[in-house]
Amino acid sequence: MIKTIVKFHIFDLPPGFKDAQFELADGARVNEVLDACLALLEQRGTTMDENELRTATVLINGKWRDVDDPVSDGDVVTIIRPMDGG
């Protein structure tokens, strides 16, 4: 099992959702972190646009990553909401 911390930025979430901690199976990828985020939000009765989450910018330990990139034990995953406007 790996433990990771997820930080949400610029999402309109209720208090207590700035950070979350997850335990994932060895070999987990960013996409599985996103799945875990959606499941946690659903568990707590909070909704989020899944497309918005899946198109967010994802950083692992401060470096841009894709949904298929692996996550390691102790990683900090930062999810930044897509920006609107022009």
PyMOL CGO cylinders between C-alpha atoms (Angstrom):
from pymol import cmd
from pymol.cgo import CYLINDER

trace = [
    CYLINDER, 0.00, 0.00, 0.00, 1.07, 3.53, -0.67, 0.3, 1, 1, 1, 1, 1, 1,
    CYLINDER, 1.07, 3.53, -0.67, -0.05, 6.63, 1.19, 0.3, 1, 1, 1, 1, 1, 1,
    CYLINDER, -0.05, 6.63, 1.19, -0.53, 9.89, -0.65, 0.3, 1, 1, 1, 1, 1, 1,
    CYLINDER, -0.53, 9.89, -0.65, -1.79, 13.35, 0.25, 0.3, 1, 1, 1, 1, 1, 1,
    CYLINDER, -1.79, 13.35, 0.25, -4.05, 15.17, -2.19, 0.3, 1, 1, 1, 1, 1, 1,
    CYLINDER, -4.05, 15.17, -2.19, -4.39, 18.96, -2.18, 0.3, 1, 1, 1, 1, 1, 1,
    CYLINDER, -4.39, 18.96, -2.18, -7.26, 20.62, -4.04, 0.3, 1, 1, 1, 1, 1, 1,
    CYLINDER, -7.26, 20.62, -4.04, -6.72, 24.14, -5.42, 0.3, 1, 1, 1, 1, 1, 1,
    CYLINDER, -6.72, 24.14, -5.42, -9.34, 26.54, -6.74, 0.3, 1, 1, 1, 1, 1, 1,
    CYLINDER, -9.34, 26.54, -6.74, -12.20, 24.05, -6.31, 0.3, 1, 1, 1, 1, 1, 1,
    CYLINDER, -12.20, 24.05, -6.31, -15.44, 25.21, -4.71, 0.3, 1, 1, 1, 1, 1, 1,
    CYLINDER, -15.44, 25.21, -4.71, -15.48, 22.58, -1.96, 0.3, 1, 1, 1, 1, 1, 1,
    CYLINDER, -15.48, 22.58, -1.96, -16.82, 22.71, 1.59, 0.3, 1, 1, 1, 1, 1, 1,
    CYLINDER, -16.82, 22.71, 1.59, -14.42, 23.23, 4.50, 0.3, 1, 1, 1, 1, 1, 1,
    CYLINDER, -14.42, 23.23, 4.50, -12.22, 20.22, 5.18, 0.3, 1, 1, 1, 1, 1, 1,
    CYLINDER, -12.22, 20.22, 5.18, -11.63, 19.35, 1.55, 0.3, 1, 1, 1, 1, 1, 1,
    CYLINDER, -11.63, 19.35, 1.55, -8.43, 21.29, 0.94, 0.3, 1, 1, 1, 1, 1, 1,
    CYLINDER, -8.43, 21.29, 0.94, -6.42, 18.16, 1.69, 0.3, 1, 1, 1, 1, 1, 1,
    CYLINDER, -6.42, 18.16, 1.69, -7.24, 14.47, 1.74, 0.3, 1, 1, 1, 1, 1, 1,
    CYLINDER, -7.24, 14.47, 1.74, -5.16, 11.38, 2.47, 0.3, 1, 1, 1, 1, 1, 1,
    CYLINDER, -5.16, 11.38, 2.47, -5.53, 8.11, 0.62, 0.3, 1, 1, 1, 1, 1, 1,
    CYLINDER, -5.53, 8.11, 0.62, -4.12, 4.63, 0.85, 0.3, 1, 1, 1, 1, 1, 1,
    CYLINDER, -4.12, 4.63, 0.85, -3.87, 3.08, -2.59, 0.3, 1, 1, 1, 1, 1, 1,
    CYLINDER, -3.87, 3.08, -2.59, -2.60, -0.21, -3.95, 0.3, 1, 1, 1, 1, 1, 1,
    CYLINDER, -2.60, -0.21, -3.95, 1.04, -0.45, -4.99, 0.3, 1, 1, 1, 1, 1, 1,
    CYLINDER, 1.04, -0.45, -4.99, 1.40, 0.61, -8.61, 0.3, 1, 1, 1, 1, 1, 1,
    CYLINDER, 1.40, 0.61, -8.61, -1.46, 3.13, -8.42, 0.3, 1, 1, 1, 1, 1, 1,
    CYLINDER, -1.46, 3.13, -8.42, -1.63, 5.81, -11.07, 0.3, 1, 1, 1, 1, 1, 1,
    CYLINDER, -1.63, 5.81, -11.07, -2.91, 9.40, -11.04, 0.3, 1, 1, 1, 1, 1, 1,
    CYLINDER, -2.91, 9.40, -11.04, -6.21, 8.23, -12.56, 0.3, 1, 1, 1, 1, 1, 1,
    CYLINDER, -6.21, 8.23, -12.56, -6.80, 6.03, -9.49, 0.3, 1, 1, 1, 1, 1, 1,
    CYLINDER, -6.80, 6.03, -9.49, -6.14, 9.03, -7.24, 0.3, 1, 1, 1, 1, 1, 1,
    CYLINDER, -6.14, 9.03, -7.24, -8.83, 10.92, -9.14, 0.3, 1, 1, 1, 1, 1, 1,
    CYLINDER, -8.83, 10.92, -9.14, -11.21, 7.95, -8.73, 0.3, 1, 1, 1, 1, 1, 1,
    CYLINDER, -11.21, 7.95, -8.73, -10.50, 7.94, -4.97, 0.3, 1, 1, 1, 1, 1, 1,
    CYLINDER, -10.50, 7.94, -4.97, -11.22, 11.69, -4.81, 0.3, 1, 1, 1, 1, 1, 1,
    CYLINDER, -11.22, 11.69, -4.81, -14.59, 11.25, -6.51, 0.3, 1, 1, 1, 1, 1, 1,
    CYLINDER, -14.59, 11.25, -6.51, -15.48, 8.34, -4.19, 0.3, 1, 1, 1, 1, 1, 1,
    CYLINDER, -15.48, 8.34, -4.19, -14.54, 10.37, -1.08, 0.3, 1, 1, 1, 1, 1, 1,
    CYLINDER, -14.54, 10.37, -1.08, -16.60, 13.34, -2.21, 0.3, 1, 1, 1, 1, 1, 1,
    CYLINDER, -16.60, 13.34, -2.21, -19.59, 11.09, -2.91, 0.3, 1, 1, 1, 1, 1, 1,
    CYLINDER, -19.59, 11.09, -2.91, -19.20, 9.44, 0.50, 0.3, 1, 1, 1, 1, 1, 1,
    CYLINDER, -19.20, 9.44, 0.50, -19.34, 12.84, 2.16, 0.3, 1, 1, 1, 1, 1, 1,
    CYLINDER, -19.34, 12.84, 2.16, -22.37, 13.93, 0.14, 0.3, 1, 1, 1, 1, 1, 1,
    CYLINDER, -22.37, 13.93, 0.14, -20.46, 16.48, -1.93, 0.3, 1, 1, 1, 1, 1, 1,
    CYLINDER, -20.46, 16.48, -1.93, -20.59, 16.55, -5.69, 0.3, 1, 1, 1, 1, 1, 1,
    CYLINDER, -20.59, 16.55, -5.69, -17.96, 17.68, -8.14, 0.3, 1, 1, 1, 1, 1, 1,
    CYLINDER, -17.96, 17.68, -8.14, -18.10, 17.83, -11.90, 0.3, 1, 1, 1, 1, 1, 1,
    CYLINDER, -18.10, 17.83, -11.90, -16.21, 14.67, -12.87, 0.3, 1, 1, 1, 1, 1, 1,
    CYLINDER, -16.21, 14.67, -12.87, -15.11, 16.19, -16.18, 0.3, 1, 1, 1, 1, 1, 1,
    CYLINDER, -15.11, 16.19, -16.18, -13.70, 19.18, -14.32, 0.3, 1, 1, 1, 1, 1, 1,
    CYLINDER, -13.70, 19.18, -14.32, -11.68, 16.89, -12.07, 0.3, 1, 1, 1, 1, 1, 1,
    CYLINDER, -11.68, 16.89, -12.07, -10.47, 14.71, -14.95, 0.3, 1, 1, 1, 1, 1, 1,
    CYLINDER, -10.47, 14.71, -14.95, -9.30, 17.75, -16.94, 0.3, 1, 1, 1, 1, 1, 1,
    CYLINDER, -9.30, 17.75, -16.94, -7.58, 19.42, -13.99, 0.3, 1, 1, 1, 1, 1, 1,
    CYLINDER, -7.58, 19.42, -13.99, -3.86, 20.05, -13.89, 0.3, 1, 1, 1, 1, 1, 1,
    CYLINDER, -3.86, 20.05, -13.89, -2.16, 17.42, -11.75, 0.3, 1, 1, 1, 1, 1, 1,
    CYLINDER, -2.16, 17.42, -11.75, 1.21, 17.81, -10.08, 0.3, 1, 1, 1, 1, 1, 1,
    CYLINDER, 1.21, 17.81, -10.08, 3.09, 15.20, -8.10, 0.3, 1, 1, 1, 1, 1, 1,
    CYLINDER, 3.09, 15.20, -8.10, 5.61, 16.73, -5.72, 0.3, 1, 1, 1, 1, 1, 1,
    CYLINDER, 5.61, 16.73, -5.72, 5.43, 19.96, -7.73, 0.3, 1, 1, 1, 1, 1, 1,
    CYLINDER, 5.43, 19.96, -7.73, 5.94, 18.41, -11.20, 0.3, 1, 1, 1, 1, 1, 1,
    CYLINDER, 5.94, 18.41, -11.20, 3.25, 18.21, -13.89, 0.3, 1, 1, 1, 1, 1, 1,
    CYLINDER, 3.25, 18.21, -13.89, 1.94, 14.69, -14.46, 0.3, 1, 1, 1, 1, 1, 1,
    CYLINDER, 1.94, 14.69, -14.46, -0.49, 12.80, -16.70, 0.3, 1, 1, 1, 1, 1, 1,
    CYLINDER, -0.49, 12.80, -16.70, -3.31, 10.50, -15.57, 0.3, 1, 1, 1, 1, 1, 1,
    CYLINDER, -3.31, 10.50, -15.57, -1.29, 7.40, -16.46, 0.3, 1, 1, 1, 1, 1, 1,
    CYLINDER, -1.29, 7.40, -16.46, 1.76, 8.39, -14.39, 0.3, 1, 1, 1, 1, 1, 1,
    CYLINDER, 1.76, 8.39, -14.39, 2.48, 6.34, -11.25, 0.3, 1, 1, 1, 1, 1, 1,
    CYLINDER, 2.48, 6.34, -11.25, 2.07, 7.57, -7.69, 0.3, 1, 1, 1, 1, 1, 1,
    CYLINDER, 2.07, 7.57, -7.69, 4.59, 6.56, -5.03, 0.3, 1, 1, 1, 1, 1, 1,
    CYLINDER, 4.59, 6.56, -5.03, 4.38, 6.28, -1.26, 0.3, 1, 1, 1, 1, 1, 1,
    CYLINDER, 4.38, 6.28, -1.26, 4.58, 9.71, 0.36, 0.3, 1, 1, 1, 1, 1, 1,
    CYLINDER, 4.58, 9.71, 0.36, 3.79, 11.66, -2.81, 0.3, 1, 1, 1, 1, 1, 1,
    CYLINDER, 3.79, 11.66, -2.81, 1.86, 14.91, -2.58, 0.3, 1, 1, 1, 1, 1, 1,
    CYLINDER, 1.86, 14.91, -2.58, -0.64, 15.14, -5.43, 0.3, 1, 1, 1, 1, 1, 1,
    CYLINDER, -0.64, 15.14, -5.43, -1.89, 18.65, -6.18, 0.3, 1, 1, 1, 1, 1, 1,
    CYLINDER, -1.89, 18.65, -6.18, -5.02, 19.02, -8.29, 0.3, 1, 1, 1, 1, 1, 1,
    CYLINDER, -5.02, 19.02, -8.29, -5.65, 22.46, -9.80, 0.3, 1, 1, 1, 1, 1, 1,
    CYLINDER, -5.65, 22.46, -9.80, -9.07, 23.17, -11.27, 0.3, 1, 1, 1, 1, 1, 1,
    CYLINDER, -9.07, 23.17, -11.27, -9.20, 24.20, -14.94, 0.3, 1, 1, 1, 1, 1, 1,
    CYLINDER, -9.20, 24.20, -14.94, -9.54, 27.97, -15.24, 0.3, 1, 1, 1, 1, 1, 1,
    CYLINDER, -9.54, 27.97, -15.24, -12.51, 29.64, -16.92, 0.3, 1, 1, 1, 1, 1, 1,
    CYLINDER, -12.51, 29.64, -16.92, -12.49, 32.81, -18.91, 0.3, 1, 1, 1, 1, 1, 1,
    CYLINDER, -12.49, 32.81, -18.91, -10.26, 34.22, -21.52, 0.3, 1, 1, 1, 1, 1, 1,
]
cmd.load_cgo(trace, "trace")
